[in-house]
């Protein structure tokens, strides 16, 4: 059983499909992510990352590089 597969949740300011499109190349090019999505309908704009070994710090770095704010929720 692989215990690395887990969902990391973050509060972001990724608020629309244009923002999602801007962050997509950063997250898609990152190893250790099997799937990710942003709930733009949630007031906190929750980014869910299905981890395959990536750390929360690495996800936060990538989103920051894309120009967005991010805060780890757990």
Buried (B, 14 or more C-beta within 10 A) or exposed (E): EEEEEEEBBBBBEBEEEEBBEBBEEBBEEBEEBEEBEBBBEEEEBBBBBBBBEBEBEBBBBBBEEBEBEBEEBE
